């Protein structure tokens, strides 16, 4: 392996890229050479650790199955309604923008974002609840899509060998939760796969257990998940005549915006402005108090008028 690294100029470029991260990323960012894998890699590679993970996720069978998974609206005859494959791409782009302005590792952000919803069943969260009930009836831990995402990538793919992804990517996927409202998040670091496996087992046993990402990049993806869907779901609901744009709560419309693009811009701007990655005693990713409250109000509106609306549920078997 050492001989191959010396012979190939690509490995010299890899060393330069890793060196650039040390110079250009903030001290609290997760550097590519810090990636930890469950098993040693037999073949040396010149790609950076988290970029390799993003490629592996893209080539997984679970990623291919994104294509037919709907986001909120099911069995709708309209090609312009969001499917989950678009959602994860939106999360990736939004999170990478945030990460770039905060000086974080964009490759790690991309890998987490692309893989975060792999375990979602058909019919979104309704499908997840149905599977959870079946699991309980058969004496199993309730189904959770984030745990299933990890299971695909770590245990099931490639005939049970998994993709041997890094600890940081798998942890970010496990700990994402765009449904829980958070004003700000601070990473809870873990050092090895033993800690990760304990964290996963605890979450599997208790779905209500709050688990926070181990990296600031994981925190960014978790908050970007909400930013990506909150306004896009409103746009989809307007297309389907479920709501009108004037129905958006007045305060939210005036201060966050009435279109998806404006809502995303304002949320991303506020998050970048209110996050702190320079004080080692107070690392945090999050919103200002006013914007966080407005986002919570908008999320409540979406639940009442979109997610739990009878019209949304009518096509669920």
C-alpha positions as CSV (number, residue, x, y, z in Angstrom):
1,X,0.0,0.0,0.0
2,X,2.8,2.4,0.9
3,X,4.6,1.6,-2.4
4,X,1.4,2.4,-4.4
5,X,1.0,5.7,-2.5
6,X,4.6,6.7,-3.4
7,X,4.2,5.8,-7.1
8,X,1.0,7.4,-7.9
9,X,0.9,11.2,-8.2
10,X,-2.8,11.0,-7.3
11,X,-1.9,10.3,-3.7
12,X,0.2,13.5,-3.6
13,X,-2.9,15.4,-4.7
14,X,-4.8,13.6,-1.9
15,X,-2.2,14.8,0.6
16,X,-2.5,18.4,-0.8
17,X,-6.3,18.2,-0.6
18,X,-6.2,17.0,3.1
19,X,-3.7,19.8,3.8
20,X,-6.0,22.4,2.3
21,X,-8.7,21.3,4.7
22,X,-6.4,21.9,7.6
23,X,-5.8,25.4,6.4
24,X,-9.3,26.3,5.0
25,X,-11.8,24.7,7.3
26,X,-12.7,25.9,10.8
27,X,-11.0,24.1,13.7
28,X,-14.2,22.4,14.7
29,X,-14.9,21.0,11.2
30,X,-14.5,17.2,10.6
31,X,-11.4,16.7,8.5
32,X,-11.4,14.0,5.8
33,X,-8.4,12.2,7.3
34,X,-10.3,11.8,10.5
35,X,-12.8,9.4,8.9
36,X,-13.1,6.2,10.9
37,X,-14.2,2.9,9.2
38,X,-15.5,-0.2,10.9
39,X,-13.1,-2.4,8.8
40,X,-9.7,-1.5,7.3
41,X,-9.8,-0.9,3.6
42,X,-7.8,-3.5,1.6
43,X,-7.3,-1.4,-1.5
44,X,-5.8,2.1,-1.1
45,X,-7.8,4.9,-2.7
46,X,-7.0,8.5,-3.6
47,X,-10.4,9.9,-2.9
48,X,-11.0,11.7,0.4
49,X,-12.9,9.6,2.9
50,X,-16.2,11.4,2.9
51,X,-16.2,11.9,-0.9
52,X,-15.8,8.2,-1.2
53,X,-18.8,7.6,1.1
54,X,-21.0,9.9,-1.0
55,X,-20.0,7.9,-4.1
56,X,-20.8,4.6,-2.4
57,X,-24.2,5.9,-1.3
58,X,-25.0,7.0,-4.8
59,X,-24.2,3.5,-6.1
60,X,-26.2,1.7,-3.5
61,X,-29.4,-0.1,-4.3
62,X,-31.2,1.7,-1.6
63,X,-30.4,5.0,-3.3
64,X,-31.8,3.7,-6.6
65,X,-35.1,3.0,-4.7
66,X,-35.5,6.6,-3.8
67,X,-36.9,7.3,-7.2
68,X,-40.4,5.9,-6.5
69,X,-40.7,7.1,-2.9
70,X,-43.0,10.0,-2.4
71,X,-42.4,12.8,0.0
72,X,-45.8,14.0,1.3
73,X,-48.4,13.4,-1.4
74,X,-49.1,9.8,-2.6
75,X,-50.5,8.5,-5.8
76,X,-50.9,12.0,-7.3
77,X,-51.0,12.3,-11.0
78,X,-48.7,15.3,-11.3
79,X,-45.1,15.2,-12.3
80,X,-44.2,18.4,-10.5
81,X,-44.9,17.1,-7.0
82,X,-41.8,16.4,-4.9
83,X,-40.5,12.9,-4.6
84,X,-38.0,11.8,-2.0
85,X,-35.1,11.7,-4.4
86,X,-35.5,15.4,-5.1
87,X,-35.9,16.1,-1.3
88,X,-32.5,14.6,-0.5
89,X,-30.9,16.5,-3.3
90,X,-32.4,19.7,-1.9
91,X,-31.1,18.9,1.5
92,X,-27.7,18.3,0.1
93,X,-27.5,21.6,-1.7
94,X,-28.9,23.6,1.1
95,X,-26.7,22.0,3.7
96,X,-23.6,22.3,1.5
97,X,-24.3,26.1,1.1
98,X,-24.5,26.4,4.9
99,X,-21.4,24.3,5.3
100,X,-19.4,26.3,2.8
101,X,-20.1,29.6,4.6
102,X,-19.4,28.1,8.0
103,X,-16.1,26.5,6.9
104,X,-17.3,22.9,7.4
105,X,-16.6,19.7,5.4
106,X,-18.9,19.7,2.4
107,X,-18.1,16.1,1.4
108,X,-19.3,14.8,4.8
109,X,-22.4,17.0,4.6
110,X,-23.2,15.6,1.1
111,X,-22.8,12.0,2.1
112,X,-25.0,12.4,5.2
113,X,-27.7,14.3,3.2
114,X,-27.8,11.8,0.3
115,X,-28.2,8.9,2.7
116,X,-30.4,10.3,5.4
117,X,-33.7,9.0,4.1
118,X,-32.7,5.8,2.4
119,X,-34.7,3.7,4.9
120,X,-38.0,5.5,4.3
121,X,-40.7,3.1,3.2
122,X,-43.5,4.0,0.7
123,X,-46.1,6.5,1.9
124,X,-43.6,8.4,4.0
125,X,-44.2,8.7,7.7
126,X,-47.5,6.9,7.4
127,X,-45.7,3.9,5.9
128,X,-43.2,4.1,8.8
129,X,-46.0,4.1,11.4
130,X,-47.6,1.1,9.7
131,X,-44.4,-0.9,9.7
132,X,-43.7,0.1,13.3
133,X,-47.1,-1.3,14.4
134,X,-46.3,-4.6,12.5
135,X,-43.0,-4.8,14.2
136,X,-44.5,-4.4,17.7
137,X,-47.1,-7.0,16.9
138,X,-44.3,-9.5,16.2
139,X,-42.2,-8.6,19.2
140,X,-39.7,-6.5,17.4
141,X,-38.4,-3.0,18.0
142,X,-40.6,-0.4,16.2
143,X,-39.5,0.4,12.6
144,X,-37.5,3.7,12.3
145,X,-36.4,4.9,8.9
146,X,-33.2,6.4,10.2
147,X,-32.1,3.1,11.7
148,X,-33.2,1.3,8.5
149,X,-31.0,3.7,6.5
150,X,-28.0,2.7,8.6
151,X,-28.9,-0.9,8.4
152,X,-29.0,-0.8,4.6
153,X,-25.6,0.8,4.3
154,X,-23.8,-1.0,7.2
155,X,-25.3,-4.5,7.1
156,X,-27.6,-5.4,4.2
157,X,-26.1,-4.0,1.0
158,X,-23.6,-5.9,-1.0
159,X,-24.9,-9.3,0.2
160,X,-24.5,-8.5,3.8
161,X,-21.1,-6.9,3.6
162,X,-22.4,-3.3,3.7
163,X,-20.4,-0.4,2.3
164,X,-18.0,0.1,5.2
165,X,-18.9,3.8,5.5
166,X,-17.3,6.1,8.0
167,X,-18.5,6.4,11.5
168,X,-19.2,10.1,10.9
169,X,-21.5,9.5,8.0
170,X,-23.4,6.7,9.6
171,X,-23.8,8.8,12.8
172,X,-25.2,11.8,10.8
173,X,-27.7,9.5,9.1
174,X,-28.8,7.9,12.4
175,X,-29.2,11.2,14.2
176,X,-31.0,13.3,11.6
177,X,-34.5,14.2,12.6
178,X,-36.2,17.0,10.7
179,X,-39.5,16.4,12.5
180,X,-38.2,17.5,15.8
181,X,-38.1,21.3,16.2
182,X,-34.7,22.5,17.4
183,X,-33.6,26.1,17.7
184,X,-30.0,25.1,17.7
185,X,-27.8,22.0,18.0
186,X,-24.4,21.3,19.5
187,X,-22.6,18.1,18.4
188,X,-22.1,15.2,20.9
189,X,-18.9,13.6,19.8
190,X,-18.3,9.9,19.8
191,X,-14.9,8.3,19.2
192,X,-15.5,4.8,17.8
193,X,-17.9,2.2,16.5
194,X,-18.5,0.8,20.0
195,X,-20.0,4.1,21.0
196,X,-22.0,4.3,17.8
197,X,-23.4,0.8,18.2
198,X,-24.5,1.6,21.7
199,X,-26.1,4.8,20.5
200,X,-28.0,2.9,17.7
201,X,-29.1,0.1,20.1
202,X,-30.5,2.7,22.6
203,X,-32.4,4.5,19.8
204,X,-33.7,1.3,18.5
205,X,-35.1,0.4,21.9
206,X,-36.5,3.8,22.6
207,X,-37.6,5.8,19.4
208,X,-38.3,8.9,21.6
209,X,-34.6,9.0,22.7
210,X,-33.0,12.2,21.7
211,X,-29.7,11.6,19.9
212,X,-27.6,14.5,18.6
213,X,-25.1,14.2,15.7
214,X,-21.5,13.7,16.6
215,X,-20.3,16.3,14.1
216,X,-21.2,19.9,13.3
217,X,-21.8,18.7,9.7
218,X,-24.4,16.3,11.0
219,X,-26.1,19.1,12.9
220,X,-26.2,21.2,9.6
221,X,-27.9,18.4,7.7
222,X,-30.4,17.9,10.5
223,X,-31.5,21.5,10.3
224,X,-31.2,21.7,6.5
225,X,-33.7,18.8,6.3
226,X,-36.4,21.1,7.8
227,X,-35.4,24.0,5.6
228,X,-35.6,21.9,2.5
229,X,-39.1,20.6,3.1
230,X,-41.0,23.4,4.9
231,X,-41.5,25.7,2.0
232,X,-41.4,23.0,-0.7
233,X,-44.3,21.2,0.9
234,X,-46.2,24.5,0.8
235,X,-45.6,24.9,-2.9
236,X,-46.7,21.3,-3.6
237,X,-49.9,21.9,-1.5
238,X,-50.6,25.1,-3.5
239,X,-50.2,23.2,-6.8
240,X,-52.7,20.6,-5.6
241,X,-55.2,23.3,-4.5
242,X,-54.9,22.1,-0.9
243,X,-54.1,25.6,0.4
244,X,-53.7,29.1,-1.0
245,X,-50.6,31.2,-0.7
246,X,-52.7,33.8,1.3
247,X,-53.3,31.0,3.9
248,X,-49.7,31.2,5.1
249,X,-49.7,32.7,8.6
250,X,-49.3,36.5,8.2
251,X,-46.3,36.9,10.5
252,X,-44.5,34.0,8.8
253,X,-45.2,35.3,5.4
254,X,-44.0,38.8,6.2
255,X,-40.8,37.8,7.9
256,X,-39.9,34.4,6.3
257,X,-41.5,34.8,3.0
258,X,-44.4,33.4,1.0
259,X,-42.5,31.4,-1.6
260,X,-40.2,28.4,-1.1
261,X,-37.1,30.3,-2.5
262,X,-37.6,33.2,-0.1
263,X,-38.2,31.0,2.8
264,X,-35.1,28.9,2.1
265,X,-33.0,32.1,1.6
266,X,-34.1,33.7,4.9
267,X,-33.8,30.5,7.0
268,X,-30.3,29.7,5.6
269,X,-29.1,33.3,6.1
270,X,-30.4,33.4,9.7
271,X,-28.8,30.0,10.5
272,X,-25.4,31.0,9.1
273,X,-25.5,34.3,11.0
274,X,-26.5,32.7,14.3
275,X,-24.2,29.7,14.3
276,X,-20.9,29.6,16.2
277,X,-18.0,27.4,15.3
278,X,-15.1,29.4,16.7
279,X,-15.6,29.1,20.4
280,X,-14.6,25.6,21.5
281,X,-16.7,25.9,24.6
282,X,-19.9,26.8,22.7
283,X,-20.0,25.1,19.3
284,X,-23.6,25.5,18.0
285,X,-25.5,25.4,14.7
286,X,-28.9,27.1,14.8
287,X,-31.3,29.9,14.3
288,X,-32.0,33.2,16.1
289,X,-34.8,33.1,18.6
290,X,-37.3,35.1,16.4
291,X,-36.7,33.0,13.2
292,X,-36.8,29.8,15.2
293,X,-40.3,30.7,16.6
294,X,-41.5,31.6,13.2
295,X,-40.3,28.3,11.8
296,X,-42.1,26.5,14.5
297,X,-45.3,28.4,13.7
298,X,-44.9,27.6,10.0
299,X,-44.3,23.9,10.8
300,X,-47.5,23.8,12.9
301,X,-49.3,25.3,10.0
302,X,-48.0,22.6,7.6
303,X,-49.1,19.9,10.0
304,X,-52.6,21.2,10.4
305,X,-53.3,22.2,6.8
306,X,-51.1,19.8,4.8
307,X,-49.6,16.7,6.6
308,X,-52.7,15.8,8.6
309,X,-55.3,17.1,6.2
310,X,-57.9,14.5,5.1
311,X,-57.1,15.3,1.4
312,X,-53.5,14.3,2.0
313,X,-54.5,11.0,3.7
314,X,-57.1,9.9,1.2
315,X,-54.7,7.8,-1.0
316,X,-53.1,6.0,1.8
317,X,-54.2,2.3,1.8
